[in-house]
Amino acid sequence: MKQISSSDNTHTNNIAVALCTATFTALFTFLFTQKWSSISGKKINREENKEEDGGGEDRRNLGPERKPETLYELDLRGRTDRIYEHNGPKPFKFDEEVVSVFDDMVSRSVPLYCEVIDLAIYWVQRYYTPGTRIYDLGCSTGTTIDILAKSFLDYSSGSGGKGHNNTQSKSASKAIRCHFVGVDNSEAMVQSCRQKLEWAKDIHSVDIHCTDILKVKVENASFVIMNYTLQFIPIVHRQELLVSINAGLCEGGILLISEKVRAECSELQETSTNIYEDFKRRRNYTSREIARKKRSPHERSCPIHRKRNPS
């Protein structure tokens, strides 16, 4: 836990947690030893998503196989990511084409993607305060908000943390109404997010905004999530953004960050890149797809690097 301070805003009671997960290397292993009751989340049938390769084999369903240590199954929608199979290199941007395969793309190409979302559930359920807000800055298609909203369906407010008692029986539980705020600057992402979260509006307060994150004023937040978002913020504005978020946290509020990092040592970075590309091959990306995407211009993406980022 780390307090972010500035000359203009000093909040001694606020807690800002930055959990940085390297896309290129696994920095931690998290084992879940407590078995929680599962929710009635539907399993997505992707029969219509099965496409034939040149060899005549069906493509597998969206995303990687679910690991037994994760609590919930993610609601992955859209099509299998094959953008760079027959085209490229070409500019990568979050347009309708990318959004249509984004759920599959991010779950297959980002190490620990499912585990990071799963870990967020523990932190949110421990530190969420009823009556405050949960922000997802860079919410993309809404997968994180969707799983958080479902995680509150069968847990009651009470003792055992700020929000609720995790150990009470299911028979005594009830849904907790939360206020979720999602922000993304891609209209296609926002439309997809709103569709995925349509069900949640009957239980929770859900506001999804299409705007620049730098223009958002975080208010009354007990939890703010930034999953792989900071890399798209210009370096000169990152400290300003973090200070602004900190000012909007309520007492005991949490900022949880997962992000790509670059090694200062070129040899270590090359090794990490090789490991990462092998990871993608094991997730059924071809060497041709990996090479084409690697050569494609990425809009404004700049991973965290100590020498280039303000401390």
N, C-alpha and C positions, 0 to 999 in steps of 0.2 A: 504494500500500500504506500502510495506516494502522494504527498500534497503538492499540487501545482500552485505556485504563487506568482504574483506580479505586483508591481509598484502601485497599481490602481485597485487591485482586488486581492484582499487577504482573508481567506476563509479558513480559520484554524480548525474548524470542526468538520470540514469536508474531507472525504477520503477519495482519492483518485487512484484506481488500480490499473496498471498497464500490464497486461499479460501479452507479451510479444511472442508470437509463434512464427518461426522462420518458415517461409514457404520452401526453402531449399533444404533445411535440416530439421529433424525432429528434436525439439529442445526439451520435451518432457514426455513422460508416459504417465497416463492417468488411469488408474484402475478403480472401477466402481465396485465397492464391496457391499453396498446396501441395495437390496432389491425393492424398487418402488413399484407401485401398481401402475399398470399401463393404461393408456387412454383409448378411447374408441376412435382412433384415427384410421381412416380408410387406407387400404393398400392400393396403390395406384396400379391399374392394369394398363399395360402399355402394348397390347397386342397390335394396335394400329401403328405403333412406333417401329415395329420390326421391319427393317429394310434389308434388301439383299445386297451383299457385296458381289464383286466380280466372281468370287469363287462359289457363290450360291448359298452361303451360310447366312442365317438370320443374325442381325445385330442383337446384342443383349439389351435388357431393359435399362431404363435410365439410372445413371449413377452406379457406384460400386456396391458390392454386396454388403448388407448391413452387418456390422460387427456386434457380437452378443453383449459387449460391455456398454453399448450406448443405450440410452433410455427409450428414445422414441424414433420412429421411422419418419424420415423427412418426406414432406409432400413435394415430390419432384414432378414437374409438369413440362410439357412441350415435346421436343423431338431429340433424337440422338445427335450429338455434336459431330458433324462431318464437314464443317465449313471449309477446312483446309485440306480435305481429301482430294478434291478435284480443282480447287482454285487457290490462288495465292502465289507469292505473298501479296497481301493487300492490307490497307489500313484497318486496324481493329478499333471499332467504336461500338458503343452500346445502342445500336439501332435495332429495328424489328428483327432482322436476320439473326443477330447475336442473341437477343432476348428470347427468341423462339427455341434456342438450344442451351440457354444459359444455365439452367438448373443441372443439366447433365454435364455441361462443361466444367462448372466450378466444383461440383462434387467429385469429378474424376481427376481434375488437374491440380487441386489444392490439397497438399498433405494435411491431414488432421482436420479437414473441413468439418466433417460430422462431429468429431470429438470436441472441437471448439464450440460449436453450437450447443452440444450436450452439456459441456462444462458451464456455459452461460446460464443454463437452467438452474443449476445449484446456486450460483451467485445471485441471480435475480430473485429466486424464491427466498433466499436468506436476507436480502437487503431491500427488497421492494417494500415501500410503505403505502398502504391504501390511501388514496386521495392525492397521490403524487403521479408523476408521469414516467413512462419508460420510453426513451428515444432510441431509434435505430437510425444512425446517420450513415447514409449509403445503403438503404434497405433493399435495393435491387428488386427481386421478384417477391420479397416478403417471406421467404422461408424461415428466417429467424423469428420474426414476429409471430408467424403462424404456430411454430412449435412452442414458443413461450405462452401464447394465448391458450393453447391446449393444455399446457402443463398446469394451469391454474383452474382447470375445470373441476377437479375433484380434490382440492385442498382447501381447508378452511382457515380463516384468519384466527389467530390466537397466539399462544406463547411459542417458544422455540424459535427465536429469531425475530426480526422486526415485522415480518409479514404474516407468517402462519406457522402452525405446528406440523412438521413433516411426519411425526410419528403417530399421529392419531389415526383411529380406524376409519376406513373408507365410508362406513355407514354413517359416521358423524360428520362427514365432510360435505362441502358445498362449493360451488364455483365462486371464485373471487373476481369481482369486476375490476378490471385494470384499465388504465388510460395509456394506449400506445400511440406514439407519434413516429411515423416513418418519413424519411426525407431522401429523395434521389433527384438528380438533375436530368435523368433520361425519361422522356415522356413514355416511351415504350415499356421501360421498367416499371414505372408508376402504374400504368394500366394493368400490367400483369400482376403487380402486387395487390391492387385493389380487387381484382378478380379472385385471387387466392384467399384474401381475407374477408370476402363477402359474408361468410358464415359467422365470423367473429363479431360482427356488428350487433347481433342479437344478444350478446353477452357482455362484450367489452365496448369501451369507447375507442374507436380507431380513426385516426386522422393521418392520411397519407398526402404528402405535399411534393409537387414537382418544382424544385427550386434549387438554387446554389446553396450548399451547406454553409458557406461563409456568410450568407444573409439570414441564417436562422438564429433566432434568439431562444436559447434553451432556458426554460423556466420551470421551477418547481419539480425538478427531476431527481428521483432517487436512484435512477439507473440510466446510463447512457452507453450504448454499444457502437463501436466503430470497427467492423470486421473488414479488413483489407480495403479501407477507404482512405487512410491518411496518405497513401502513395499517390493519390490523384489530386491532392491539395498542393498548390505551389509551395515550395520550401519556405519562401519568405512569409507565408501566411499561416504556417503550421502552429507556431507558438501562440499567435494571436487567437487562433481557433481554440486551442486547448485552454487558454486562459478564459475565453468566453464561456466555454462549456463548464469549467470549474465554477465560474460565477453563478451559473444557473443550477448548480447542484444544491439540493437541500441538505440539511445536517445529516452527516453519515452517508451521503450519496456516493455512488460508484461510477467511475469511468472505466470500461473494459475495452482494451484495444488488442486486436490481433492484426499482425502486419507482416509484410515481406521485409527482409533485411538483406543488405549486401555486406559481404566481408571486406575488410580493408586490405587483407592479403589476397593478391591476385591468384595465388596457387590454391588457397582455400576456397575462393569463389569459384574457380574452375572445377574443383572437386565437387562442390555443392551443386553446381549446374549439371554435372554429369550424373550425379545421384538423382537429381530432380527429373532429368530427361528419362532415365531408366524407370523411375517411378511412373511416369506417364505411359511408357511402353507397357508396363504391367497393368495399366488401366485401359488397355486396348487402343491407345493412340499409336499410329504408325510412325516410323521415322520420318516419312515424308510430311505428315501433318505437323509433327514437332518442328521440323526444319523450316517449313513455310511460315508457321506462326512466329517462330523466333526471328525471322527476317522481316516480319510485318511491322510497320510503324505503330507503336502503342501511344494513344493519345494521353499525354500529360502524366503518364505513369512514372514515378521516380521513387523506388524503394528507399527505406530508411538507411542512411549511411551516416555514421557519427561525424565525419568531417564536413558533411554537407547539410546537416540538420542542426538547428539551434538547440542548445541544451536547456 
